[in-house]
Amino acid sequence: MAALTAVRYGRSGHARLELMMLCEGNDIEEVFKSFAVIADAMPEPAKAERVQ
């Protein structure tokens, strides 16, 4: 979940690090590309607004 969240917010370095740990040293490029497609299909993340 942390990798997908990082992809959604554009933190590709953090996403790759999470995927390296998840995939235990195996190639992560296909997973990273798939997560990017999933992130594009998801709605925009909610934004916090101040209550006056």
GIFEN-V917046 format. One record per pair of residues at least 12 apart in sequence whose ideal C-beta (glycine too) atoms are under 10 Angstrom apart, sorted by the first residue. I is the first residue (numbers start at 1). J is the second residue. D is the distance in Angstrom with one decimal. If there is no record, write none. Layout:
i	j	d
I	J	D
I	J	D
//
This chain:
i	j	d
1	18	9.0
2	14	7.8
2	15	8.2
2	17	9.2
2	18	4.8
2	19	9.5
2	21	9.3
2	22	8.9
3	15	4.9
3	16	8.2
3	17	8.4
3	18	3.8
3	19	5.0
3	20	9.5
3	21	8.9
3	22	6.5
3	23	9.7
3	28	9.0
3	31	8.1
3	32	8.2
3	35	6.2
3	39	9.9
4	18	8.7
4	19	9.7
4	34	10.0
4	35	5.5
4	36	9.7
4	38	6.6
4	39	6.5
4	42	8.5
5	18	8.9
5	35	9.9
5	39	8.9
5	45	8.4
6	18	6.2
6	19	9.1
6	35	8.8
6	39	9.3
7	19	9.2
7	32	7.5
7	33	10.0
7	34	9.8
7	35	4.7
7	36	5.8
7	37	9.7
7	38	7.9
7	39	4.6
7	40	9.2
7	42	9.8
8	35	8.8
8	36	9.4
8	38	8.9
8	39	4.5
8	40	9.1
8	42	6.7
8	44	9.0
8	45	6.0
9	39	8.9
9	45	7.0
10	39	9.3
12	32	7.8
12	36	8.8
15	28	9.1
15	31	9.6
15	32	6.7
15	35	6.8
15	36	8.8
15	39	9.2
16	28	6.4
16	29	9.3
16	31	9.8
16	32	6.5
18	35	9.7
19	31	5.6
19	32	6.0
19	35	7.7
//
